[in-house]
Amino acid sequence: MLKRFVLRAIAAYQANGGAKAHFNLSCNFTPSCSAYTYQAIEKYGLRKGLRLGINRIRRCNDPDCVDVKSDPLP
């Protein structure tokens, strides 16, 4: 139940423009941090998926990053 709520919240965030619309930032990774978190929660469950997503968000938006890096789920 909580897992579905979090996935719906991420989907709504993505549908409304994601980081570009809300924070005027673009992700340094592909897939985007929200898509990565969504996939991680689906694959690993809420606890591990959120942990992976939060760790990914911590690495995101490096101002020195010029190229978008591919960073798929483990």
Predicted model as a PDB file, atoms N, CA, C, CB and O in Angstrom, pLDDT in the B-factor column:
MODEL        1                                                                  
ATOM      1  N   MET A   1       0.816  -1.183   0.000  1.00 88.00           N  
ATOM      2  CA  MET A   1       0.000   0.000   0.000  1.00 88.00           C  
ATOM      3  C   MET A   1       0.874   1.266   0.000  1.00 88.00           C  
ATOM      4  CB  MET A   1      -0.936  -0.013   1.205  1.00 88.00           C  
ATOM      5  O   MET A   1       0.658   2.173  -0.804  1.00 88.00           O  
ATOM      6  N   LEU A   2       1.854   1.319   0.900  1.00 94.00           N  
ATOM      7  CA  LEU A   2       2.766   2.455   0.936  1.00 94.00           C  
ATOM      8  C   LEU A   2       3.632   2.495  -0.325  1.00 94.00           C  
ATOM      9  CB  LEU A   2       3.652   2.390   2.191  1.00 94.00           C  
ATOM     10  O   LEU A   2       3.937   3.567  -0.848  1.00 94.00           O  
ATOM     11  N   LYS A   3       4.019   1.320  -0.801  1.00 95.00           N  
ATOM     12  CA  LYS A   3       4.814   1.230  -2.017  1.00 95.00           C  
ATOM     13  C   LYS A   3       4.048   1.846  -3.193  1.00 95.00           C  
ATOM     14  CB  LYS A   3       5.182  -0.243  -2.317  1.00 95.00           C  
ATOM     15  O   LYS A   3       4.614   2.620  -3.965  1.00 95.00           O  
ATOM     16  N   ARG A   4       2.768   1.505  -3.329  1.00 96.00           N  
ATOM     17  CA  ARG A   4       1.954   2.077  -4.416  1.00 96.00           C  
ATOM     18  C   ARG A   4       1.841   3.583  -4.293  1.00 96.00           C  
ATOM     19  CB  ARG A   4       0.559   1.457  -4.422  1.00 96.00           C  
ATOM     20  O   ARG A   4       1.897   4.293  -5.297  1.00 96.00           O  
ATOM     21  N   PHE A   5       1.682   4.081  -3.074  1.00 96.00           N  
ATOM     22  CA  PHE A   5       1.575   5.522  -2.849  1.00 96.00           C  
ATOM     23  C   PHE A   5       2.851   6.232  -3.305  1.00 96.00           C  
ATOM     24  CB  PHE A   5       1.302   5.818  -1.358  1.00 96.00           C  
ATOM     25  O   PHE A   5       2.784   7.249  -3.996  1.00 96.00           O  
ATOM     26  N   VAL A   6       4.006   5.698  -2.921  1.00 96.00           N  
ATOM     27  CA  VAL A   6       5.286   6.312  -3.293  1.00 96.00           C  
ATOM     28  C   VAL A   6       5.472   6.265  -4.809  1.00 96.00           C  
ATOM     29  CB  VAL A   6       6.464   5.595  -2.584  1.00 96.00           C  
ATOM     30  O   VAL A   6       5.918   7.243  -5.409  1.00 96.00           O  
ATOM     31  N   LEU A   7       5.132   5.132  -5.432  1.00 97.00           N  
ATOM     32  CA  LEU A   7       5.261   5.031  -6.890  1.00 97.00           C  
ATOM     33  C   LEU A   7       4.336   6.018  -7.595  1.00 97.00           C  
ATOM     34  CB  LEU A   7       4.956   3.601  -7.358  1.00 97.00           C  
ATOM     35  O   LEU A   7       4.719   6.614  -8.602  1.00 97.00           O  
ATOM     36  N   ARG A   8       3.135   6.193  -7.080  1.00 97.00           N  
ATOM     37  CA  ARG A   8       2.216   7.181  -7.672  1.00 97.00           C  
ATOM     38  C   ARG A   8       2.737   8.598  -7.493  1.00 97.00           C  
ATOM     39  CB  ARG A   8       0.820   7.060  -7.047  1.00 97.00           C  
ATOM     40  O   ARG A   8       2.603   9.428  -8.392  1.00 97.00           O  
ATOM     41  N   ALA A   9       3.329   8.879  -6.339  1.00 95.00           N  
ATOM     42  CA  ALA A   9       3.890  10.212  -6.096  1.00 95.00           C  
ATOM     43  C   ALA A   9       5.039  10.495  -7.066  1.00 95.00           C  
ATOM     44  CB  ALA A   9       4.380  10.337  -4.635  1.00 95.00           C  
ATOM     45  O   ALA A   9       5.149  11.599  -7.598  1.00 95.00           O  
ATOM     46  N   ILE A  10       5.882   9.507  -7.290  1.00 94.00           N  
ATOM     47  CA  ILE A  10       6.989   9.681  -8.248  1.00 94.00           C  
ATOM     48  C   ILE A  10       6.437   9.879  -9.658  1.00 94.00           C  
ATOM     49  CB  ILE A  10       7.949   8.454  -8.214  1.00 94.00           C  
ATOM     50  O   ILE A  10       6.925  10.731 -10.401  1.00 94.00           O  
ATOM     51  N   ALA A  11       5.428   9.102 -10.028  1.00 94.00           N  
ATOM     52  CA  ALA A  11       4.820   9.235 -11.357  1.00 94.00           C  
ATOM     53  C   ALA A  11       4.193  10.622 -11.531  1.00 94.00           C  
ATOM     54  CB  ALA A  11       3.754   8.136 -11.575  1.00 94.00           C  
ATOM     55  O   ALA A  11       4.295  11.215 -12.605  1.00 94.00           O  
ATOM     56  N   ALA A  12       3.552  11.137 -10.495  1.00 93.00           N  
ATOM     57  CA  ALA A  12       2.947  12.475 -10.572  1.00 93.00           C  
ATOM     58  C   ALA A  12       4.035  13.542 -10.713  1.00 93.00           C  
ATOM     59  CB  ALA A  12       2.077  12.757  -9.315  1.00 93.00           C  
ATOM     60  O   ALA A  12       3.885  14.491 -11.483  1.00 93.00           O  
ATOM     61  N   TYR A  13       5.118  13.382  -9.974  1.00 91.00           N  
ATOM     62  CA  TYR A  13       6.257  14.300 -10.065  1.00 91.00           C  
ATOM     63  C   TYR A  13       6.816  14.316 -11.490  1.00 91.00           C  
ATOM     64  CB  TYR A  13       7.362  13.897  -9.058  1.00 91.00           C  
ATOM     65  O   TYR A  13       7.101  15.379 -12.040  1.00 91.00           O  
ATOM     66  N   GLN A  14       6.970  13.125 -12.081  1.00 90.00           N  
ATOM     67  CA  GLN A  14       7.480  13.031 -13.448  1.00 90.00           C  
ATOM     68  C   GLN A  14       6.496  13.633 -14.444  1.00 90.00           C  
ATOM     69  CB  GLN A  14       7.767  11.573 -13.811  1.00 90.00           C  
ATOM     70  O   GLN A  14       6.906  14.317 -15.382  1.00 90.00           O  
ATOM     71  N   ALA A  15       5.205  13.385 -14.248  1.00 91.00           N  
ATOM     72  CA  ALA A  15       4.190  13.896 -15.170  1.00 91.00           C  
ATOM     73  C   ALA A  15       4.110  15.420 -15.140  1.00 91.00           C  
ATOM     74  CB  ALA A  15       2.829  13.301 -14.832  1.00 91.00           C  
ATOM     75  O   ALA A  15       3.706  16.044 -16.121  1.00 91.00           O  
ATOM     76  N   ASN A  16       4.494  16.015 -14.016  1.00 90.00           N  
ATOM     77  CA  ASN A  16       4.449  17.466 -13.876  1.00 90.00           C  
ATOM     78  C   ASN A  16       5.771  18.141 -14.206  1.00 90.00           C  
ATOM     79  CB  ASN A  16       4.042  17.825 -12.482  1.00 90.00           C  
ATOM     80  O   ASN A  16       5.965  19.310 -13.872  1.00 90.00           O  
ATOM     81  N   GLY A  17       6.672  17.434 -14.850  1.00 85.00           N  
ATOM     82  CA  GLY A  17       7.891  18.057 -15.337  1.00 85.00           C  
ATOM     83  C   GLY A  17       9.167  17.651 -14.635  1.00 85.00           C  
ATOM     84  O   GLY A  17      10.251  17.964 -15.128  1.00 85.00           O  
ATOM     85  N   GLY A  18       9.090  16.975 -13.518  1.00 81.00           N  
ATOM     86  CA  GLY A  18      10.285  16.499 -12.824  1.00 81.00           C  
ATOM     87  C   GLY A  18      11.178  17.616 -12.333  1.00 81.00           C  
ATOM     88  O   GLY A  18      10.707  18.714 -12.034  1.00 81.00           O  
ATOM     89  N   ALA A  19      12.470  17.336 -12.249  1.00 75.00           N  
ATOM     90  CA  ALA A  19      13.442  18.277 -11.689  1.00 75.00           C  
ATOM     91  C   ALA A  19      13.558  19.552 -12.516  1.00 75.00           C  
ATOM     92  CB  ALA A  19      14.802  17.615 -11.582  1.00 75.00           C  
ATOM     93  O   ALA A  19      13.760  20.635 -11.967  1.00 75.00           O  
ATOM     94  N   LYS A  20      13.432  19.427 -13.816  1.00 72.00           N  
ATOM     95  CA  LYS A  20      13.565  20.607 -14.680  1.00 72.00           C  
ATOM     96  C   LYS A  20      12.470  21.626 -14.368  1.00 72.00           C  
ATOM     97  CB  LYS A  20      13.504  20.199 -16.173  1.00 72.00           C  
ATOM     98  O   LYS A  20      12.740  22.825 -14.293  1.00 72.00           O  
ATOM     99  N   ALA A  21      11.249  21.157 -14.186  1.00 77.00           N  
ATOM    100  CA  ALA A  21      10.134  22.061 -13.915  1.00 77.00           C  
ATOM    101  C   ALA A  21      10.114  22.557 -12.468  1.00 77.00           C  
ATOM    102  CB  ALA A  21       8.829  21.368 -14.232  1.00 77.00           C  
ATOM    103  O   ALA A  21       9.804  23.721 -12.213  1.00 77.00           O  
ATOM    104  N   HIS A  22      10.442  21.682 -11.530  1.00 73.00           N  
ATOM    105  CA  HIS A  22      10.323  22.037 -10.115  1.00 73.00           C  
ATOM    106  C   HIS A  22      11.555  22.734  -9.538  1.00 73.00           C  
ATOM    107  CB  HIS A  22      10.045  20.807  -9.320  1.00 73.00           C  
ATOM    108  O   HIS A  22      11.423  23.612  -8.685  1.00 73.00           O  
ATOM    109  N   PHE A  23      12.738  22.357  -9.989  1.00 73.00           N  
ATOM    110  CA  PHE A  23      13.969  22.890  -9.403  1.00 73.00           C  
ATOM    111  C   PHE A  23      14.882  23.559 -10.415  1.00 73.00           C  
ATOM    112  CB  PHE A  23      14.718  21.793  -8.720  1.00 73.00           C  
ATOM    113  O   PHE A  23      15.948  24.058 -10.053  1.00 73.00           O  
ATOM    114  N   ASN A  24      14.475  23.576 -11.680  1.00 70.00           N  
ATOM    115  CA  ASN A  24      15.276  24.121 -12.781  1.00 70.00           C  
ATOM    116  C   ASN A  24      16.665  23.463 -12.837  1.00 70.00           C  
ATOM    117  CB  ASN A  24      15.421  25.651 -12.628  1.00 70.00           C  
ATOM    118  O   ASN A  24      17.682  24.123 -13.048  1.00 70.00           O  
ATOM    119  N   LEU A  25      16.666  22.145 -12.641  1.00 71.00           N  
ATOM    120  CA  LEU A  25      17.887  21.347 -12.701  1.00 71.00           C  
ATOM    121  C   LEU A  25      17.686  20.225 -13.696  1.00 71.00           C  
ATOM    122  CB  LEU A  25      18.265  20.785 -11.305  1.00 71.00           C  
ATOM    123  O   LEU A  25      16.558  19.794 -13.935  1.00 71.00           O  
ATOM    124  N   SER A  26      18.766  19.754 -14.271  1.00 72.00           N  
ATOM    125  CA  SER A  26      18.669  18.555 -15.094  1.00 72.00           C  
ATOM    126  C   SER A  26      19.598  17.503 -14.513  1.00 72.00           C  
ATOM    127  CB  SER A  26      19.022  18.854 -16.585  1.00 72.00           C  
ATOM    128  O   SER A  26      20.669  17.816 -13.994  1.00 72.00           O  
ATOM    129  N   CYS A  27      19.174  16.269 -14.607  1.00 77.00           N  
ATOM    130  CA  CYS A  27      19.905  15.163 -14.006  1.00 77.00           C  
ATOM    131  C   CYS A  27      21.178  14.877 -14.798  1.00 77.00           C  
ATOM    132  CB  CYS A  27      19.021  13.907 -13.935  1.00 77.00           C  
ATOM    133  O   CYS A  27      21.204  15.014 -16.021  1.00 77.00           O  
ATOM    134  N   ASN A  28      22.219  14.482 -14.095  1.00 81.00           N  
ATOM    135  CA  ASN A  28      23.496  14.129 -14.723  1.00 81.00           C  
ATOM    136  C   ASN A  28      23.542  12.677 -15.144  1.00 81.00           C  
ATOM    137  CB  ASN A  28      24.640  14.417 -13.781  1.00 81.00           C  
ATOM    138  O   ASN A  28      24.545  12.226 -15.698  1.00 81.00           O  
ATOM    139  N   PHE A  29      22.480  11.937 -14.893  1.00 86.00           N  
ATOM    140  CA  PHE A  29      22.462  10.509 -15.173  1.00 86.00           C  
ATOM    141  C   PHE A  29      21.289  10.143 -16.070  1.00 86.00           C  
ATOM    142  CB  PHE A  29      22.400   9.714 -13.876  1.00 86.00           C  
ATOM    143  O   PHE A  29      20.301  10.872 -16.168  1.00 86.00           O  
ATOM    144  N   THR A  30      21.425   9.002 -16.714  1.00 88.00           N  
ATOM    145  CA  THR A  30      20.313   8.409 -17.419  1.00 88.00           C  
ATOM    146  C   THR A  30      20.174   6.981 -16.921  1.00 88.00           C  
ATOM    147  CB  THR A  30      20.515   8.465 -18.967  1.00 88.00           C  
ATOM    148  O   THR A  30      21.180   6.272 -16.907  1.00 88.00           O  
ATOM    149  N   PRO A  31      19.033   6.518 -16.522  1.00 91.00           N  
ATOM    150  CA  PRO A  31      17.754   7.228 -16.437  1.00 91.00           C  
ATOM    151  C   PRO A  31      17.797   8.318 -15.370  1.00 91.00           C  
ATOM    152  CB  PRO A  31      16.617   6.244 -16.134  1.00 91.00           C  
ATOM    153  O   PRO A  31      18.695   8.351 -14.529  1.00 91.00           O  
ATOM    154  N   SER A  32      16.816   9.202 -15.423  1.00 88.00           N  
ATOM    155  CA  SER A  32      16.757  10.293 -14.458  1.00 88.00           C  
ATOM    156  C   SER A  32      16.656   9.721 -13.041  1.00 88.00           C  
ATOM    157  CB  SER A  32      15.557  11.230 -14.759  1.00 88.00           C  
ATOM    158  O   SER A  32      16.327   8.549 -12.859  1.00 88.00           O  
ATOM    159  N   CYS A  33      16.936  10.545 -12.062  1.00 88.00           N  
ATOM    160  CA  CYS A  33      16.917  10.086 -10.676  1.00 88.00           C  
ATOM    161  C   CYS A  33      15.535   9.583 -10.258  1.00 88.00           C  
ATOM    162  CB  CYS A  33      17.359  11.208  -9.751  1.00 88.00           C  
ATOM    163  O   CYS A  33      15.428   8.593  -9.535  1.00 88.00           O  
ATOM    164  N   SER A  34      14.493  10.252 -10.705  1.00 91.00           N  
ATOM    165  CA  SER A  34      13.148   9.795 -10.345  1.00 91.00           C  
ATOM    166  C   SER A  34      12.811   8.478 -11.032  1.00 91.00           C  
ATOM    167  CB  SER A  34      12.107  10.858 -10.713  1.00 91.00           C  
ATOM    168  O   SER A  34      12.192   7.606 -10.422  1.00 91.00           O  
ATOM    169  N   ALA A  35      13.206   8.321 -12.283  1.00 93.00           N  
ATOM    170  CA  ALA A  35      12.962   7.057 -12.987  1.00 93.00           C  
ATOM    171  C   ALA A  35      13.776   5.932 -12.350  1.00 93.00           C  
ATOM    172  CB  ALA A  35      13.313   7.191 -14.493  1.00 93.00           C  
ATOM    173  O   ALA A  35      13.291   4.808 -12.219  1.00 93.00           O  
ATOM    174  N   TYR A  36      14.996   6.230 -11.961  1.00 95.00           N  
ATOM    175  CA  TYR A  36      15.861   5.249 -11.303  1.00 95.00           C  
ATOM    176  C   TYR A  36      15.221   4.800  -9.981  1.00 95.00           C  
ATOM    177  CB  TYR A  36      17.283   5.846 -11.051  1.00 95.00           C  
ATOM    178  O   TYR A  36      15.162   3.605  -9.690  1.00 95.00           O  
ATOM    179  N   THR A  37      14.750   5.753  -9.194  1.00 96.00           N  
ATOM    180  CA  THR A  37      14.116   5.425  -7.913  1.00 96.00           C  
ATOM    181  C   THR A  37      12.858   4.606  -8.129  1.00 96.00           C  
ATOM    182  CB  THR A  37      13.783   6.700  -7.132  1.00 96.00           C  
ATOM    183  O   THR A  37      12.617   3.640  -7.405  1.00 96.00           O  
ATOM    184  N   TYR A  38      12.058   4.976  -9.109  1.00 97.00           N  
ATOM    185  CA  TYR A  38      10.837   4.236  -9.427  1.00 97.00           C  
ATOM    186  C   TYR A  38      11.178   2.782  -9.772  1.00 97.00           C  
ATOM    187  CB  TYR A  38      10.080   4.909 -10.602  1.00 97.00           C  
ATOM    188  O   TYR A  38      10.560   1.850  -9.257  1.00 97.00           O  
ATOM    189  N   GLN A  39      12.165   2.605 -10.644  1.00 97.00           N  
ATOM    190  CA  GLN A  39      12.576   1.259 -11.049  1.00 97.00           C  
ATOM    191  C   GLN A  39      13.147   0.468  -9.867  1.00 97.00           C  
ATOM    192  CB  GLN A  39      13.615   1.340 -12.176  1.00 97.00           C  
ATOM    193  O   GLN A  39      12.888  -0.728  -9.733  1.00 97.00           O  
ATOM    194  N   ALA A  40      13.913   1.135  -9.024  1.00 97.00           N  
ATOM    195  CA  ALA A  40      14.514   0.464  -7.867  1.00 97.00           C  
ATOM    196  C   ALA A  40      13.439  -0.010  -6.892  1.00 97.00           C  
ATOM    197  CB  ALA A  40      15.497   1.405  -7.150  1.00 97.00           C  
ATOM    198  O   ALA A  40      13.538  -1.112  -6.353  1.00 97.00           O  
ATOM    199  N   ILE A  41      12.418   0.809  -6.663  1.00 97.00           N  
ATOM    200  CA  ILE A  41      11.336   0.420  -5.764  1.00 97.00           C  
ATOM    201  C   ILE A  41      10.561  -0.756  -6.347  1.00 97.00           C  
ATOM    202  CB  ILE A  41      10.393   1.607  -5.504  1.00 97.00           C  
ATOM    203  O   ILE A  41      10.204  -1.687  -5.626  1.00 97.00           O  
ATOM    204  N   GLU A  42      10.300  -0.712  -7.658  1.00 97.00           N  
ATOM    205  CA  GLU A  42       9.605  -1.837  -8.289  1.00 97.00           C  
ATOM    206  C   GLU A  42      10.414  -3.126  -8.182  1.00 97.00           C  
ATOM    207  CB  GLU A  42       9.316  -1.524  -9.758  1.00 97.00           C  
ATOM    208  O   GLU A  42       9.853  -4.188  -7.913  1.00 97.00           O  
ATOM    209  N   LYS A  43      11.717  -3.044  -8.388  1.00 97.00           N  
ATOM    210  CA  LYS A  43      12.563  -4.237  -8.428  1.00 97.00           C  
ATOM    211  C   LYS A  43      12.935  -4.762  -7.040  1.00 97.00           C  
ATOM    212  CB  LYS A  43      13.820  -3.938  -9.200  1.00 97.00           C  
ATOM    213  O   LYS A  43      12.885  -5.968  -6.800  1.00 97.00           O  
ATOM    214  N   TYR A  44      13.307  -3.864  -6.127  1.00 97.00           N  
ATOM    215  CA  TYR A  44      13.854  -4.274  -4.842  1.00 97.00           C  
ATOM    216  C   TYR A  44      12.916  -4.058  -3.647  1.00 97.00           C  
ATOM    217  CB  TYR A  44      15.120  -3.541  -4.602  1.00 97.00           C  
ATOM    218  O   TYR A  44      13.224  -4.490  -2.537  1.00 97.00           O  
ATOM    219  N   GLY A  45      11.791  -3.403  -3.864  1.00 96.00           N  
ATOM    220  CA  GLY A  45      10.900  -3.111  -2.742  1.00 96.00           C  
ATOM    221  C   GLY A  45      11.130  -1.698  -2.226  1.00 96.00           C  
ATOM    222  O   GLY A  45      12.073  -1.019  -2.630  1.00 96.00           O  
ATOM    223  N   LEU A  46      10.261  -1.274  -1.335  1.00 97.00           N  
ATOM    224  CA  LEU A  46      10.264   0.115  -0.879  1.00 97.00           C  
ATOM    225  C   LEU A  46      11.531   0.484  -0.113  1.00 97.00           C  
ATOM    226  CB  LEU A  46       9.060   0.369  -0.009  1.00 97.00           C  
ATOM    227  O   LEU A  46      12.146   1.507  -0.415  1.00 97.00           O  
ATOM    228  N   ARG A  47      11.931  -0.307   0.854  1.00 97.00           N  
ATOM    229  CA  ARG A  47      13.071   0.050   1.701  1.00 97.00           C  
ATOM    230  C   ARG A  47      14.381   0.142   0.899  1.00 97.00           C  
ATOM    231  CB  ARG A  47      13.223  -0.977   2.826  1.00 97.00           C  
ATOM    232  O   ARG A  47      15.040   1.182   0.911  1.00 97.00           O  
ATOM    233  N   LYS A  48      14.748  -0.918   0.221  1.00 97.00           N  
ATOM    234  CA  LYS A  48      16.008  -0.918  -0.536  1.00 97.00           C  
ATOM    235  C   LYS A  48      15.919   0.037  -1.732  1.00 97.00           C  
ATOM    236  CB  LYS A  48      16.351  -2.353  -1.020  1.00 97.00           C  
ATOM    237  O   LYS A  48      16.897   0.708  -2.062  1.00 97.00           O  
ATOM    238  N   GLY A  49      14.749   0.100  -2.382  1.00 97.00           N  
ATOM    239  CA  GLY A  49      14.578   1.003  -3.521  1.00 97.00           C  
ATOM    240  C   GLY A  49      14.757   2.457  -3.146  1.00 97.00           C  
ATOM    241  O   GLY A  49      15.407   3.212  -3.869  1.00 97.00           O  
ATOM    242  N   LEU A  50      14.177   2.862  -2.007  1.00 96.00           N  
ATOM    243  CA  LEU A  50      14.355   4.242  -1.552  1.00 96.00           C  
ATOM    244  C   LEU A  50      15.806   4.517  -1.173  1.00 96.00           C  
ATOM    245  CB  LEU A  50      13.440   4.531  -0.360  1.00 96.00           C  
ATOM    246  O   LEU A  50      16.325   5.601  -1.441  1.00 96.00           O  
ATOM    247  N   ARG A  51      16.455   3.552  -0.558  1.00 97.00           N  
ATOM    248  CA  ARG A  51      17.865   3.720  -0.191  1.00 97.00           C  
ATOM    249  C   ARG A  51      18.717   3.924  -1.447  1.00 97.00           C  
ATOM    250  CB  ARG A  51      18.372   2.493   0.612  1.00 97.00           C  
ATOM    251  O   ARG A  51      19.567   4.814  -1.488  1.00 97.00           O  
ATOM    252  N   LEU A  52      18.487   3.101  -2.462  1.00 96.00           N  
ATOM    253  CA  LEU A  52      19.221   3.263  -3.728  1.00 96.00           C  
ATOM    254  C   LEU A  52      18.914   4.616  -4.370  1.00 96.00           C  
ATOM    255  CB  LEU A  52      18.867   2.121  -4.707  1.00 96.00           C  
ATOM    256  O   LEU A  52      19.815   5.293  -4.865  1.00 96.00           O  
ATOM    257  N   GLY A  53      17.634   5.006  -4.359  1.00 94.00           N  
ATOM    258  CA  GLY A  53      17.229   6.273  -4.954  1.00 94.00           C  
ATOM    259  C   GLY A  53      17.840   7.474  -4.253  1.00 94.00           C  
ATOM    260  O   GLY A  53      18.288   8.417  -4.905  1.00 94.00           O  
ATOM    261  N   ILE A  54      17.858   7.441  -2.925  1.00 94.00           N  
ATOM    262  CA  ILE A  54      18.431   8.551  -2.161  1.00 94.00           C  
ATOM    263  C   ILE A  54      19.937   8.649  -2.409  1.00 94.00           C  
ATOM    264  CB  ILE A  54      18.148   8.375  -0.652  1.00 94.00           C  
ATOM    265  O   ILE A  54      20.473   9.748  -2.556  1.00 94.00           O  
ATOM    266  N   ASN A  55      20.609   7.516  -2.454  1.00 92.00           N  
ATOM    267  CA  ASN A  55      22.046   7.538  -2.750  1.00 92.00           C  
ATOM    268  C   ASN A  55      22.314   8.090  -4.141  1.00 92.00           C  
ATOM    269  CB  ASN A  55      22.639   6.133  -2.626  1.00 92.00           C  
ATOM    270  O   ASN A  55      23.293   8.806  -4.347  1.00 92.00           O  
ATOM    271  N   ARG A  56      21.461   7.765  -5.084  1.00 90.00           N  
ATOM    272  CA  ARG A  56      21.605   8.280  -6.455  1.00 90.00           C  
ATOM    273  C   ARG A  56      21.387   9.790  -6.484  1.00 90.00           C  
ATOM    274  CB  ARG A  56      20.607   7.580  -7.409  1.00 90.00           C  
ATOM    275  O   ARG A  56      22.141  10.513  -7.136  1.00 90.00           O  
ATOM    276  N   ILE A  57      20.366  10.268  -5.786  1.00 86.00           N  
ATOM    277  CA  ILE A  57      20.074  11.708  -5.758  1.00 86.00           C  
ATOM    278  C   ILE A  57      21.231  12.477  -5.136  1.00 86.00           C  
ATOM    279  CB  ILE A  57      18.772  11.984  -4.977  1.00 86.00           C  
ATOM    280  O   ILE A  57      21.515  13.603  -5.543  1.00 86.00           O  
ATOM    281  N   ARG A  58      21.893  11.889  -4.167  1.00 86.00           N  
ATOM    282  CA  ARG A  58      23.059  12.534  -3.551  1.00 86.00           C  
ATOM    283  C   ARG A  58      24.193  12.742  -4.542  1.00 86.00           C  
ATOM    284  CB  ARG A  58      23.556  11.708  -2.379  1.00 86.00           C  
ATOM    285  O   ARG A  58      24.965  13.692  -4.415  1.00 86.00           O  
ATOM    286  N   ARG A  59      24.298  11.855  -5.529  1.00 82.00           N  
ATOM    287  CA  ARG A  59      25.370  11.964  -6.534  1.00 82.00           C  
ATOM    288  C   ARG A  59      24.964  12.841  -7.712  1.00 82.00           C  
ATOM    289  CB  ARG A  59      25.759  10.579  -7.042  1.00 82.00           C  
ATOM    290  O   ARG A  59      25.805  13.191  -8.539  1.00 82.00           O  
ATOM    291  N   CYS A  60      23.717  13.193  -7.796  1.00 78.00           N  
ATOM    292  CA  CYS A  60      23.188  13.909  -8.955  1.00 78.00           C  
ATOM    293  C   CYS A  60      23.478  15.414  -8.868  1.00 78.00           C  
ATOM    294  CB  CYS A  60      21.677  13.671  -9.075  1.00 78.00           C  
ATOM    295  O   CYS A  60      23.800  15.948  -7.807  1.00 78.00           O  
ATOM    296  N   ASN A  61      23.355  16.066 -10.010  1.00 68.00           N  
ATOM    297  CA  ASN A  61      23.495  17.511 -10.146  1.00 68.00           C  
ATOM    298  C   ASN A  61      24.874  18.031  -9.777  1.00 68.00           C  
ATOM    299  CB  ASN A  61      22.476  18.190  -9.305  1.00 68.00           C  
ATOM    300  O   ASN A  61      25.006  19.067  -9.125  1.00 68.00           O  
ATOM    301  N   ASP A  62      25.885  17.312 -10.193  1.00 67.00           N  
ATOM    302  CA  ASP A  62      27.259  17.759 -10.040  1.00 67.00           C  
ATOM    303  C   ASP A  62      27.481  18.903 -11.022  1.00 67.00           C  
ATOM    304  CB  ASP A  62      28.278  16.589 -10.280  1.00 67.00           C  
ATOM    305  O   ASP A  62      27.381  18.693 -12.231  1.00 67.00           O  
ATOM    306  N   PRO A  63      27.777  20.094 -10.542  1.00 65.00           N  
ATOM    307  CA  PRO A  63      27.925  21.233 -11.460  1.00 65.00           C  
ATOM    308  C   PRO A  63      29.103  21.084 -12.421  1.00 65.00           C  
ATOM    309  CB  PRO A  63      28.091  22.508 -10.669  1.00 65.00           C  
ATOM    310  O   PRO A  63      29.127  21.736 -13.465  1.00 65.00           O  
ATOM    311  N   ASP A  64      30.078  20.239 -12.087  1.00 67.00           N  
ATOM    312  CA  ASP A  64      31.239  20.047 -12.954  1.00 67.00           C  
ATOM    313  C   ASP A  64      31.010  18.983 -14.024  1.00 67.00           C  
ATOM    314  CB  ASP A  64      32.439  19.673 -12.123  1.00 67.00           C  
ATOM    315  O   ASP A  64      31.859  18.789 -14.895  1.00 67.00           O  
ATOM    316  N   CYS A  65      29.879  18.297 -13.968  1.00 67.00           N  
ATOM    317  CA  CYS A  65      29.589  17.236 -14.924  1.00 67.00           C  
ATOM    318  C   CYS A  65      29.139  17.841 -16.253  1.00 67.00           C  
ATOM    319  CB  CYS A  65      28.508  16.280 -14.367  1.00 67.00           C  
ATOM    320  O   CYS A  65      28.184  18.616 -16.306  1.00 67.00           O  
ATOM    321  N   VAL A  66      29.831  17.478 -17.303  1.00 71.00           N  
ATOM    322  CA  VAL A  66      29.505  18.017 -18.636  1.00 71.00           C  
ATOM    323  C   VAL A  66      28.622  17.019 -19.391  1.00 71.00           C  
ATOM    324  CB  VAL A  66      30.809  18.320 -19.452  1.00 71.00           C  
ATOM    325  O   VAL A  66      27.652  17.411 -20.041  1.00 71.00           O  
ATOM    326  N   ASP A  67      28.954  15.753 -19.305  1.00 79.00           N  
ATOM    327  CA  ASP A  67      28.227  14.712 -20.035  1.00 79.00           C  
ATOM    328  C   ASP A  67      27.241  13.988 -19.122  1.00 79.00           C  
ATOM    329  CB  ASP A  67      29.209  13.707 -20.652  1.00 79.00           C  
ATOM    330  O   ASP A  67      27.465  13.858 -17.919  1.00 79.00           O  
ATOM    331  N   VAL A  68      26.153  13.522 -19.716  1.00 81.00           N  
ATOM    332  CA  VAL A  68      25.197  12.692 -18.991  1.00 81.00           C  
ATOM    333  C   VAL A  68      25.748  11.283 -18.925  1.00 81.00           C  
ATOM    334  CB  VAL A  68      23.792  12.713 -19.667  1.00 81.00           C  
ATOM    335  O   VAL A  68      26.135  10.713 -19.945  1.00 81.00           O  
ATOM    336  N   LYS A  69      25.786  10.722 -17.727  1.00 83.00           N  
ATOM    337  CA  LYS A  69      26.364   9.407 -17.515  1.00 83.00           C  
ATOM    338  C   LYS A  69      25.270   8.344 -17.439  1.00 83.00           C  
ATOM    339  CB  LYS A  69      27.211   9.396 -16.239  1.00 83.00           C  
ATOM    340  O   LYS A  69      24.200   8.585 -16.880  1.00 83.00           O  
ATOM    341  N   SER A  70      25.537   7.197 -17.990  1.00 87.00           N  
ATOM    342  CA  SER A  70      24.613   6.065 -17.881  1.00 87.00           C  
ATOM    343  C   SER A  70      24.849   5.378 -16.539  1.00 87.00           C  
ATOM    344  CB  SER A  70      24.801   5.056 -19.071  1.00 87.00           C  
ATOM    345  O   SER A  70      25.978   5.004 -16.219  1.00 87.00           O  
ATOM    346  N   ASP A  71      23.783   5.214 -15.755  1.00 84.00           N  
ATOM    347  CA  ASP A  71      23.891   4.602 -14.438  1.00 84.00           C  
ATOM    348  C   ASP A  71      22.645   3.740 -14.200  1.00 84.00           C  
ATOM    349  CB  ASP A  71      24.049   5.692 -13.321  1.00 84.00           C  
ATOM    350  O   ASP A  71      21.723   4.162 -13.502  1.00 84.00           O  
ATOM    351  N   PRO A  72      22.616   2.526 -14.782  1.00 88.00           N  
ATOM    352  CA  PRO A  72      21.456   1.654 -14.606  1.00 88.00           C  
ATOM    353  C   PRO A  72      21.421   1.030 -13.214  1.00 88.00           C  
ATOM    354  CB  PRO A  72      21.459   0.559 -15.664  1.00 88.00           C  
ATOM    355  O   PRO A  72      22.392   1.108 -12.463  1.00 88.00           O  
ATOM    356  N   LEU A  73      20.312   0.421 -12.888  1.00 91.00           N  
ATOM    357  CA  LEU A  73      20.177  -0.281 -11.609  1.00 91.00           C  
ATOM    358  C   LEU A  73      21.204  -1.384 -11.490  1.00 91.00           C  
ATOM    359  CB  LEU A  73      18.771  -0.857 -11.453  1.00 91.00           C  
ATOM    360  O   LEU A  73      21.579  -1.991 -12.493  1.00 91.00           O  
ATOM    361  N   PRO A  74      21.669  -1.656 -10.275  1.00 85.00           N  
ATOM    362  CA  PRO A  74      22.605  -2.789 -10.082  1.00 85.00           C  
ATOM    363  C   PRO A  74      21.887  -4.113 -10.246  1.00 85.00           C  
ATOM    364  CB  PRO A  74      23.267  -2.726  -8.688  1.00 85.00           C  
ATOM    365  O   PRO A  74      22.505  -5.170 -10.121  1.00 85.00           O  
TER     366      PRO A  74                                                      
ENDMDL                                                                          
END                                                                             
